[in-house]
């Protein structure tokens, strides 16, 4: 739920059993053919400018948010990337009958092979995967088509969270396709309800990550398919955005080291 007071929208929701408050300050609202708004967002990575567009089509409704992300916390806007900084971030949520997916695009000021390695090296994955408040427990990767992964994290309240999947397609430096399932500590697939998740979750989701060289850096496009519509979709989007912010920080750290 949100409320608008003197041009400032306060939006709060529960994430990881804690209440998170965001403040959105609207700076302009333009457009006749499609609804849109530009606003400032103050969050854990600093202040960013976000352009949000709501589009209605014949087959369903989607929404897209594009943001300019500062490379250093506290700055107001970044047009010149620093090493490892995020040049651009854009997220689309597609909700149509029988189809729910998140599509996220990020441009990193880092070489493609380094970004790909951060997605496939378990020691590096453990440093950016999941919310910052989670503690990495186990990150195992059998990086081959048909190989499995098992990720384990501990929540701030002491509960453990496990996920697993199978790598369906691996093209070094270019493409990763893998399934995504809730799991137990032994890597067995379990229903989302085992973690108290509501909604019609399938036992298996699909994640596709594309890597392209772009303007001396890397353009990464992530597609996550099969998430139930509603709050589950919004929470998954928020989770990916926080993880990818952490990935940007890790890429910066690796290049500076």
N, C-alpha and C positions, 0 to 999 in steps of 0.2 A: 504494500500500500504506500501511497505517497501523498504529499500535500504541497501546494504551491503557496508561498508567502512572499509577497513583494518581489516577484521575479526569481525567487530561489526555490528550487524543488528539493525537498528532503525525501530521500528514499531509503528505507531500511528493510532488511530481510535477514532471516536466520541462515547463516552459513557455518557449517562445522560446529553446530550447537552454540554459536555465539552470535550476538546481534551486531550487524555491521551497518553503520550509517554512512551514506554518501551524500554529498551536497552538490547539486547541479545548478550552476548559475547560467541562465539563458543570456546569450549576447545578441542573438538575432534569430529571426524566423522568416524565411523567404520561400518563394516557389508557388506557382499557380497550377502547374500540371500535376504536381505531386507534393504531398505534405512533407515539410522538412523543418528541422530546427538545428541551430548550432549553439552549443553551450560549453561552458568550462566545467571540467570535472577535477576535483581535488581528491587524490587517492594516495596509495602508498608509494607510487612512483613519481609523485609530484603533481603539478597542474597541467592538464592537457586540454586541447580543443577537440571537440567531437562534433561531427556532422552526422545526424541521424535522419534517415529517410524511411518513410513507410510507403510501401508499394503494394497495390492491390491488382492482382491479375485475374484471369478468367478461371484458372485452375486452383487458386489458393491465395493465401496471404503470406508475404514474407516481410522481413525488415532487415535493414542493413545499417551498420554503424561503422564509420570510418574515423580514425583519430590520428592526430599528430602527437607523437609521444616524445617527451623530452629525454635526451640521453643522460641527463643528470637530474636527480631529485631536487626539487626546489626551483628549477628553471620554468619559465612560462611557456616556451615553445621552442622546438628545435627544428631548424630547416637544414642544418649542416650536421650530418651524423658524426659521432665519435666512434672509435674502434669498438666494435661489438654492440653499438647502440642500435635501437630500433629506428629505422628510417620511416616506416609506415606500418600501420596495423589496421586491418579491416575485417569485420565479422559479419556474416549473413546468417540468418536463421530462416530456414525454409520449412513452412508448415502447410502441407497439402494433404488431401485425403490419402491415407496409406503411405505417406512419405514425410518423415521428420529428419532433418539433418542440420548440422552446423558446418559452415564453411568459413575458415579463418585464413587470412593471408597476412603474412608478415614479411617485411624486407629488413634483413639484418646486414649491418656493415661488418661482415665476416665472410671468409671464403667458404665456398660450398662444401668442400671436403670436411671442414671443421664442423659446420652445422650438421652434416650427415653423421659425423662421428659422435656428436653430442646426443644423437637419437639412437645410436646403436652400441655404444660403449657403456656397459652397466655401471661402471664407476662414475661416469659423467651423468648418466640418466638420473642416478640417485641424488645428484646435486641440484636438479631443477624440477624433477617430476613431482607434481602435487602441490598443495598449498604450503606456504612457508612455515606454518605452524605444525605441520606433520613432521615426524621423525622417520628417516629412512631406516628400514630394518633389513630387507632382503631385496636385491635386484639381480636376477639371473636371466641371462639372455643366451639362447642357442640360435645364433644368427645364421640361419639357412632356411630356405623355403621348406616348410613343414616343421621347422623347429619351433619350440615354445619359449615363452618368457613367463616369469613369475615375479611380480612386484609386491612387496609388503611394506606398509607404512603404519606408524602408530599415531593415533589421534591425540590431541591434547588431553582428553579425559582418560587416556590409558587403553582405549579399545584399539584393536588391530584391524587393518583393512587390507585385503588382498585382491589382486586382479591378475588375470592370466589371458593368454591368447596364443594364436598360431600365426607365424609369418607365412603369408600366402604368396607374396611377391617381393623380391629384393633386387633392385638395380642400383648398384653402388653409386652413391653420389647423386642419384636422380629420383628414386622412387621407393617407398616402403608401403606395403599393404599388409595389414594384420587384423586379426579379430580381437575383440575386447569383451571380456566376461568377468563378472564377479567370481571370486574363488575363495577357497579356504586355504589354510597354511600349507596343505599338501599339494595345492595346485588343482584341486578338483573344482569344476565349475559348479557354482551354487546360484540359486535365484536371487534377484535383487532384494526380495523380501527377507533374506537372511540377514541383511544389514538394515532392515527397517525401512527400505525404500518403497514408496508407493508408486502406483502407475503400472501400466502394462509393458514392463520391460521384457524384451526377448532375452533368451539365454546368451545370445551372441550378437554383438554389434560389429561394425566394420569401420576401420580407420584407414584412410589413404593419405599419405604425405608425399608431396612433390617438391623437389628442390631444383631451382633454376638459377643460373648465373644472371645477375642483373645489376647494371651500373657499378660494377666493381665489387658487388657484394652478393647476397643470396636472397632470392625470393622464395619463400616457403608457403605452400598452400596445403592446408589440412582440411580434410572432409571426414566428419564423424556421423555415421548413418545409423538409424534405428532407434534413436532416443525417443521416449514417449513425449508427446507434446505437453505444454504447460510448465509447471514449476521445475520439473526434472530437466527440461530443455534449457531453461534459464540458468539453473544451477550448474549444469555441465558447461555452458558457455562461460560462466564466471570462473569455473575451475580451470578451463583451458587458458583463459586470458591471464590468470595469475601465474600458471605454470610457464607460459611463454614469456611473461615478463621476467621470470627467474632465469629462463634460458638465455635471454638477452644479456642479463647481468653476468651469467657464467661465460658466455662468449667473450664479453669484454674482459673479464678476469683472465681467461686463458691467453688472450692476445697480449695483454699487458705483462703477463708472467714470462 
